[in-house]
């Protein structure tokens, strides 16, 4: 969740998810490959229901509390900041799912076998996220 310097809104996330090109996804994958490999290793040992690294969750909760505290003094800015925070989380989640999918597709395109266990974990992660979306 670092790099929250540029202001992102939920409208931006909705637009970019439709407009994102394959080239952008491939460029993102190359740039983030080392970081994602490290995250994937941690994620393999983490509970399937965890969608973000624990340190990101702590930072996000802290930022949310700060936004709520500022609401009394500047409600409009607090709502704008809440929108930006939610947009950033949505973008991070979408990028994480896209990267995981691209990794599996890359293995398939190279003719590599993907274990049933890897596919089971991927499907469980999708299911967990989907259920959370529907219950929210």
N, C-alpha and C positions, 0 to 999 in steps of 0.2 A: 504494500500500500504506500510505499514511498513514491515520491515524484508527484505529490498532489499539488504541485505549484500551479499548474494550469487549471483553470476553473472548468469543471465538467458538470453537466446537468443530466437529469434522467432523459431529457429530450435528445441530448447528444448521444447518449448510449443507445437509445432506440434507433437513431439515424445511422450511427456508425455500425451497428450490428447488421443493418440491411445493406449498407454501402461497402463494407469491408471487402477488399479484393483478395484473391488467392495469393497474389504477390506480397501483399501486406502481411498475410498470415505466415508465409514462408520466411519473410524477413524477420518478423517477430520471433519465429521459432529459432532461427539461427542466432539472433542476438541474445535470447534468453535460455539457450540450450544448457549452458553450464549451470545456471541458477536453477532451472527446472529439474535437472538431474539430481541435484542436491535435495530439492524439495520432494521429488518423487521417492527418493530413498527414505526420507523422513516420513512421508505419507504412507509408505508400505507398512511401517510399523505402527502408524497412528490408527485410531478408530476410524472406521469407514465414514461415520457421520460428520467428521471434522472437515469443513469446507475451506478453511483458511488456516495458515500456520498460527500457532498459539500466540506468538509475539505480535502478529498482526491483529488478532482479536483483541488483545489487551489495549493496543494503541487505538483501535476503532472505538472500543467502549469508553476510553478516556476522552476521545474527541467528541463522542456523542454526549457525554456528561457535560462537557464544556459548552456545547451548543445549547443544551437545555438550560444551563445556568444563565447564559446570555439572553435567553428569550425575554425575560422581564425587561431588560434595558433596551433591547433592539429586536423586536419580534420578527420584522421583515428579514433582517440579516440572518437571524437564527434559522428561519425557514429556508432561505437560500443556501445556507451552509449545510443544513440537513439534506437538502436535495443533492448538493454536490457530494456529500459523504455517501449517500445511498448510490448515486451514479458511479462513484469510484468503486464501491464494493461490487456492484453489478458487473462493471467492466472487468474487474479482477476475476470474478467467478467465471464469466463468459470466456475470458482468455485462458483460464486454467482448464476448463472443459475442452475448449478448442485445441489446446496444446496436447492434452491427453489423447484426444481423438486422432490428431495428426501423427502422434507417435505410433499409435496402433496401425494407422493407415500406411505409414512409412515402412513399418515392419512387413506388412502384407505386400506392399509394392516391391520390396526387395526379395520377396519369396520366403521370408523368415516365418517360422511358425510362432504364433502367439498362443501362450498356454491358456487353457480353459480357466485356470486360476486368475490370470491377469484379466481376462474378459469378465469373469465373475465379479472381481473387485470393481472394475469399471462400471458394470451394470448396477452394482449395489450403490455406488456413489451417485449415479444418475437417479436411481430410485429414491434414495434418501433426499436428494435435493428436490426432486419432483414432489415428493410428499410434503416437504416443508413449504414449498410454494403454494400448494393447494390448501394447506392448513393455516396459512398466514392471513 
